[in-house]
Amino acid sequence: MKKDELRTPVSQRPHVIESTHVEKGIGENVSVFINDKKITVPFGTSILDACRENQIHVPTLCHHPDLCIAGTCRICVVEVEGMRTLQTSCSFPITAPIKIHTSTPMVRKARRHIVDLLLSEHYGECYTCVRNNNCELQSLAKEYGVDEYMFGHVTESRYKVDKSSYSVVRDMDKCILCKRCVRTCIDLQEVGVLEAIDRGYETHISTFMEKPLADVICINCGQCINRCPTGALKANDPSDEIWEAIDDPTKHVVMQTAPSPRAAIGEMFGQEPGKSFTGEMNTALRRIGFDKVFDTNFTADLTIMEEGTELIKRLYSALVKKDKSVALPQFTSCSPGWVKYLEHFYPDYIPNLSSAKSPQQMFGALIKTFYAQEEGIDPKDIVCVALMPCAAKKFECNRPEMNSSGFKDVDYGLTTREMGKMIMEAGILLPEMPQSHFDNPFGDASGAGLIFGATGGVMEAALRTVLELVTGEKVENFFDRANITPVRGFEGIKYAEVPVTKVGPVPEILKNLIPNWDWLKDATLKVAVVHGTANAKKVMEDIKAGGKFSECHFIEFMACPGGCLGGGGQPIPTTEEIRKKRAQAIYSEDESLPVRKSHENEHVVSLYDKFLTDGPCGEISHKLLHTHYIKRGKFIV
């Protein structure tokens, strides 16, 4: 290589041995040697991808399959024959025949020195770190035989831990400047709270004007936590307070569990992704000391009844009564990260949000009203804990308006990771637990409530119910085994049209709201499913411009990639492949349940008969289960 070529950016270098230079066109294959093994890869494949596709180990730190290429940590360096310096394999595209070596003495020493340099500025010790035994820097230190601090070790803290947020705690003493959190926030979620500031030794990751996380536009999704390789980012863990409540004999401590944790918590115990541990988890939670273990899927079914009824009311007001003040399309409101994103970036569209609370918050309100009355327990003595896949749920349960029971409806939000740690702390090995059912009166839920955990699940659950209520026919007549596959899958944005070719009688539960379905005959219901706030931004901008999505009637939004299965409280690591396996676990469990539609959940029907006596979207349910009221056909925030 010529001397002046060394000053050329990597992306513009020839990347070849001059004696074997052959021009290749985009779309063609290239033959290269990696550790003297000849392989063929598509033009432009990175060295790292080529190695991984051929089971050749190359360590990484700043690289993550969900994120754009950065090449900042340099731990993935390899030797390319004909080049004076080592090259980062993650950012080196193969465009012509080259010879690559991944484990030469120069490569090994360079990687060891990189790890030593990172450790020299990494304050703290591993024993009390939340990522102990699941830290990528710790693993690399072991892999490269680090048994002393070659370049010294910082002994004093440089940064104050930011605990201002209900959801995310930042400890920049543990940050290694890989910028995964920055790329997650800017590129993956398009929120843009975090950025690298200052230069040289003073470089660190911070927020706008170094404000606490609670004072900036963080949506609490926790996606930055899921991609941080160390303990620099973690969820705000309430485990100690929960243990204290469990140990207090005057407190009645109940647990509600969302669908996604049961499909992922096994990963905390060394199990492969894709296996559900619902029954084992129920047993473990009781042995820990929870007085009752309930299924949040029950209020997911309730959400469908309330949110679906609200959609029908909106459509009736807009299409029949010609009320132009009705906000359409209706947006789902069960993802608190999405709700906060909308509040920050598109506040004019808050009226489009369904007024229905999330299943978590509906459950809390019912626990401290209906359940307290049924069991004869003073609500002040009930501690409601929510096991969720989501960091934003911690923020949601602390919103000041979430107290419709007269108390704080949900006392603590607990992530899957935190629950796994509590189970371990109790000396319980989850996979060895016998299976047991949820407790009544909230023990039975439908498969529709279960699939809330995957992107498209809320929409599919809603369509299963709405189609049957409107047409009077089984949804299986329209979709095989009630699996509404057009709204499934991991595409960032999905759009579907559902024709209503016939209508039936209005069900008894809705007769006080809608006289008939004639106004829906031969109509086409237009729906969309969106996951990840970067995709939400695209849809919202389309709606603002009067595009295709502005014609939708109902849109499901989830803040996290993959939906709740990829939530900011789920086990680490997370990748698209892992999220797909978790989704398959949920869909498989859905198909095994005897009831798969929310309106067929007899316990939900019983709740309306005994407690929510004026039906879905009635006065009682609006007081407890909604965040704003419908009055005289108007939606009042």
N, C-alpha and C positions, 0 to 999 in steps of 0.2 A: 504494500500500500504506500502511495506517495505521501510525503510529509504533510502537504497541504490538505490532503484528504482527512487527516486526523482532526482537523478543525471543523469538518463538515458534520452537521447533525446526523445522528445514527440513521434516521429515517431516509436520509439522502445518500448514504454511502452505498457502494456497489455490493457489499456483503458477499463477496466471492473470493476465491483464490484465483489470482489473475491468470494462472496457467490453464485453469479449467473453466473460464468464464463462458457461459452460454446464455443468451437472452431467452427469457421465458415470457409468455404472455399471460395475462390474467385469465384464470379459469383452467390453465394447464397444470399438470403435476410436475413436481421437482424431486429428483433423487438426491438424497444427502446421506452422509455417514455420521452416525451418532455412536461414539465409543466403538468405532470400527464396524458397526452394524449398518448395512445399507437399508434405507427405508425410503418410501415414496410418499410424499405429502402434497396436498393441494397448494398451488402458488399462494404465497402470502401467509401461510400458517406460521404461527410463532414457534420458536424453538421449544418453549415450555409446553405448548399444546402437543407438538410432535413427540416430545419425550413422554408426556403422560399417556398419549394414545398407544405408546409402545412399552408401557410399564417401566419406564426409566425414571427413577426418583430424582427430582430436583426440588429443593426446599423453597418455600415462598413465605412472605410475611405481608407485604403491602398488597399483594395480588389477592383478588377474590372473584369467583366466577360471576357474581351478580354485578360487578362494578367495571368501570372503564379501566384501561391500562394506565398505570402510573410510573412504575419503574423507579420508585423512590428509595426503597430499602436496600436494594442491590444484593440481597441474600441469594437470589436465583442466578447469580453470574455463572457463566460457562466460558470455556476457552474455544475460540474459533480459529482454526489454523489460518495463518496469514494476517492475523490482526494482532497489533501490539498489545492491546489492553483486553481485559475480560469484558464480556458483553452480558447485558441483562437478558435472560432468555424470555421473560414475559413480554418484552417490547421489541424483540428482534424478529422481523418477518423474514421467512425463508423465501427468497426470490430467485435463487440460482443454486447450483451444486456447491456445497460447502462441507467441511469436515469439522465436527463438533465433539468436544470432550467435556464430560460433566463431572469428572472426579479426579482431575490431575492434582498434583501437589499445590500448584498455584491456586487452583479453584478452592481446594480444601482450606488452605491458609487464609485466603481472602474471606471466605465465609466465617471462619472462626474469628477473625479480626472484626468483622462486622458485628457479630454477636457480642464480642467483648466491648466494643464501642457503645453499643446500645445499652448494655448492662451498666456501663460506667456512669450513665446519666439516669438510670432507672432507680428511683428512690423507693424504699420499703422492702419488706421481706414477704416471702411467699405464703407462710403459714396462715396468716390472717387475711390473705387476699381472696376475694370472691371467685377468682379464676384459678385458684390453686388446683393443679392437676388437669386443668383445661385451658392452659395458657400457651399460646403459640411461641412466645419468647422463651418460656420455661422449657418447652419441648425442644426448641433449637439449642438451648444451652446444654441440655442433656445429649442431644444428637452429636454435638461437636465437642463434647468432652470438656466443657468449661468447669474447672475445679478451683479456679482462683480468678480474681479480678485483675486481668493483665494491665488494664489502663486505669486502675483505681475504681472507686465506687463512691457516689455521692452519699453523704451521711446526714444531710439536713434537707428538710422539705423546702421547696422553692415556691410552691403554690398552695393556696387555700382550697380545701375541698368544697365544691359547690353543691350544697344540699338543698338549694332553694326550691327545686322542682319536686312536686309530688311523685314524679315518674322516673326521672333520670338523675343520677349522681355523677358528677365529673371530678376525677382525681388526676390532674395533669402531671403529677409526679410520676405516674405510671405510663404516661403517653410516650410512644416511640416515634411519633411524627410520620406514621405510615400513610396518614391522610385518608384512611378508609372511611372514617366518620364524615369527613368533608365531602368525599365523593358520594357517599350515601345520601347525605342531606341535600347536596346540590344537584347531583345527576340522577340518582335513583328516585328520590322523592320530590325534587325541585322545590324545596322549602328554603334552603340557603341560610340556616342559622349559624353554621360553623365555618370557620376559615382559618388558615395559617396566617399569623401576624408576626411582625418583627423579623429580624434577620439574624443569621449566624447562631451563636449559642443561645440567644434570646428568643429564637423562634418557638412559638407554641400555638396550640389550637385554642381559639377563643370565639366569643360571640361579638356582636356589634357593640363597640365601645366598651368591651370587656364587662358587659352587664351580666348579672346572674341569669341562669337559664330560665327561671320563672318570669323574667321581665322582658323576654324577647319573643319572637313569633314561633317558638318551638311548638309543634303539635303533639308532643309527648308520645309519638309512635314507637320510639325505642329501636328503630331500625339501625341506628348508629351502634347501639349496644350489641346487637346480633352480629355485627361485622367487625367490632373492635377485637384485635388479637390478644389484648392484655386486659388488665383490670382498670383501665383508665375510665371506662364507662360502665356503669351498672345500674340496675333498677333500685329504686328507693324501697328497701326491704323492711316490712313491718313484722317480721317473724317473731321478734322478741316480745312485742306487744301482744301478739296472738298467743304465744306460749303463756304469757302472764294471765290472759283471759281464760285459757284452758285450765290453768292451775287454780283459778278462783272458783270456789264452790258456789258462790252466789250468782255466777254468770252461766247463762244457757248459750253455748257457742254452737252455731250452725254453719255448715259449709254448703255453698252452692257451687257446682262444677260445670264449667262450659264444655262444649263438645271437643274443642281442639286439644286441650291438655291431655285428655285420655288417649288421644292418638299419637302423642309425642313423649309423654312422661317416661315411657320405657327406655328411651334413649339416655336418660339420666342414669340408668342402671346397666348400661352396656348393651342394650337390645338394639337390633337393627330397626331403622325407621320403617313404618308401615304396619305396626302391630298395635292394636288397641288394648288397653289395660283397664277397661271400665270397672269390671267387677273386682279386680285385685286392688284398684285404687280405693274403691268404696270401703273395703275391709281395712286397708291401711289407715285411712282417715279416722275410722272409728277407734282403732287401736291407739292412735295418737292421742285421742281424747275428745274429738268433736262429738257433741251430743246427738246431732242429726246430720245426715249427709243427703242433700237434695240435688236434683238435676235441673240445671239452668235451662235445659231444653224445654222444660215445662213452660217457662215464660217466653221461650222462643216461639212455642206454639201460640201463646197468648199474644205475642207481638204480631204474628200473622193475622190473628183475628182483629186486632185493633188497627194495625197498619193497613190491612186489606180493606177493612170497612171505611177507613179514612179515605183511601183512594177511590172507592166507589162513591162516597159522598162528594169528593172533589169533582169527579167526572160528571156526576149527576148535576151538580150546581153549574158546572161550566157548559155542559152539552144540552141540558134540558132547560135549566133556568136562565141560561145565557148570562151568568154572572161573570163578568170579565175580571173581577178582582181575585178570582181563584188562581192560586199559583200552580202552574203545571210546567214541566213534569214534576211529579212528586219524587223527592229524594229519600232514600232510606236514612235512618238516623241511629242505627245500632253500633256504628263504628265511631268511638269518641275522637279518634285521631282525625277522621274525615270531618266530623262536625267542627272541630277546632280549626282545621284547614279552611273550611268554608267561612267560618267566622272571621278569620284573619284576611283571607284573600278575595272572597266573593260575598261580602256581607249583604249585598242587595238581594241575594238569593236565599237568605235564611228562611223567608216564608215558604220556600219550596220544600224545606225539610219536613218530613213527617213529624207530627207532634208526639208520636209514640216514643216513650223512653226505650232505652236498650233493654234487652232481657235481664241483664244484671240489675239494673235499677228498678225495673218492674218487680223483680224477685224481692229486693230489699224492702220495697213498700209493702208487699203482701206479707212478708215474714213478720213485720212489726205491726200489722193490723189484723188481717184474717187469721194467720197462724197463731199470733199471740192470743186472740180471742178464743180460738178453737182449743188451745192447750192451757188456757188460763194462766198465762205467763205475763208479767209486767214487761212491756216493751223495753223499758230502760235496762232490764236485766238480760236482754238478748243481744248477743254480739254476732253480727252477720258478716261472714268472710266469703269473699268471692274468688274462686280459683279460676284465673283467666289466662289466656295466651298473650296478654296485651299489657304493655306498660301504661298506655293511655287510660286504661280502666282505673288506675290508681288516681289519676287526675279527675276522672269522671265522678267517682264516688265522693270526692271532696268538693265538687261544685256546690256552692251554697244553696242552689235551688233544689238539690236532691234530698229533700227532707219532707216529702209529702205525707209521711206517716206521723209527723210530729217529732220525729227523731232523725238522726242521720240514718238514712235508709240502709246503706251498705257501709259497714264500719271500716273494712280493710279490703283492698285488692291485692291478691297474691298471685305471682306469676307461676308458670309451670316449673321454672328453674328453682324458685324459692320453695315451692311445695316439695319438689324432689329432695332438696336439702333437709327440710323438716322431717321427711320420712326417714332419710338416712340417719339424722340426728337421734331419732327414736329407736335406732337399731333395727330397722325393718328393711328387709330385702323385698322390694315390691313384686318382682316376678314370682316369688315363692308364696305369695298370699293366696288364700282361697278366695273365690269370687263370692260377691254378695250384691244384693239389689240396693237401689236407692230407697230412702225412707219416704213414707206417705205423710201428708197428703200431696206431696209434690214428687212422688217417686216414679210416676209413669209419664213418658213423653213420647212423641211420635218421631219417626225417622226424618220428618220434615224439619223438626227442631234441631235434630242432630246435624244435618248438612249445612246449617248456618256457618259451620266452621270453615268451609271451603268457599272460595270466590264463586259466585253464582248460586250459592246455596239458599240465600234469603229469597232471591228471585224465584228459584225453582219451588221452594216451599210455598211462596205466595201464589204462584201460578197453579199449583196442585189444588189449592183451596178455592181460589177465585173461579177457575174453570168449572169446578164441580158445583159451586154455589150458583153460578150464572146459568150454566147449561142444563143442570139437573142430571147430567150423565157422569159416569166414572171417568176420571182423567186417563185411565188406562185405555179408553176408547180413542184417545187422541195421541198418547205417547206410550210406547211399549213399557209395561211394568211401572208406569208412572215416572219413568226416568226422562226428565225433560232435558235431553242432551244439548240442544242448541245454546243453553245458557251455561253449560259446563265448560271446563278447559281453562288453560292458563294464558290465553291471549290477553293482552292488557286491556283491550276494549272489545266487548261482544255486543252485537245488536241482533234483535230477533223480532219478528212480527208473528202474532198469534191471532188468526182469524176466529171470530165468534160467529159460527155458521148457524147456530140455533140458540134459543133461550128457553129456560124452564120456569117453574114457579119460584117466587121469592121465598127463601127459607124463613121459618118462623122467627128466628133470631134477628132477622133484618126487616121484618114487615113494618116496623114502626119508623123505618128510615126511608125505604124505597117502595113505591107502589107496585112497580113491575120492572121487567128487564127489556121491554120492547125497544127502548132507546139504544140498546146495545146490539140488537140483532143485525147481523152482517157487518158489524164494526170490526176493525182490526186493532188489536192491542199492540202498541209499539213499546218495546222495553229494551233496556241496555244494562250491561254489567261492566263495572269498571273496578280495577284493583290497582293500588299504588297511586299516590297523589300526583306523580308525574303524568299518569294517564288521566287522572281526574282533571288536571289542568287543561289537557287537550279537549276533553268533553265540555268543560265549562266555557272555554273560549269559543267552541263551536256553537254552544247554546247562545252565548252573547251575540254572536254574529248571525243568529237566525238560521243555523245549519240544520243538518239532519236530526241531531239529537234534541233540538228544541221542539221537535214534533213528537218526541216520546211522551208516554203517559207516566211511566214509572222507571226509575233508574236506581240500581243498586250500586252504591259506592263503598269501597273498603279502603282504608288508608294503607294497608300493608300489602306488599307483593304476595300473591297467592291467597289473600284473605287472612282470616284469623289463624290459619295453619302456619302462616309465616309471620305471626305476631312478634312484637318486640320482647315478649316474655317467654318465648319458646326455647327449647334446648339449643345450645350452640355446638356445632356449626349448623348453618342453614344454607341450602342451595335449592335451585329449582328442582333438582332430582329428589331431594329429601322432601320438599313440599308436596311433590306429586305423590310420593309414597304415603305421606300422612293423609292426603286427600283420599287415596284408595282405601285406607283403613276406615275412614268415616263412611264412604259410600258403601263399602261392604257391610258395615254394621247396620246402615240404614236398610239395606235390602233384607236383612235377617229379622227385622222387627215386625211384629204383627200389625202395628198401626203406623202408617207412613204419611198421614195427612193431618194437619193441625186441627182442623175442624172436627175430626173424628176422635180426638183425645177426650175420652169421657170425663176425665178429671177437670179439664178446661170447661167443658159444658156444665159440669156440676158447680164449678166456681161461679159461673154466670147465674146459675139458678139460686145459689145460696148467698152470694156476696155481692157480685157486680150485677145486681138485679135489673138494672135498666139497660143491660146489653152492651155490646161493643160500642165505643165512642159515646157511651152514656155519661151522665153527670158523675157517677161514682168512679168510673174508670178514668175519666178525664182528670179527676182530682188526684188519683193515685198513680196512674200509668202514663200520663201525658205531661209534657212540659209547657203547653199552652192550651188555651181553650178555644172551642168552636162555639160561637155565639151568633145566632140569627144568620147562619149561613156564611159568616165571615170568619176568617182565620186570624186570631188576635195573638200576636207574639207577647 
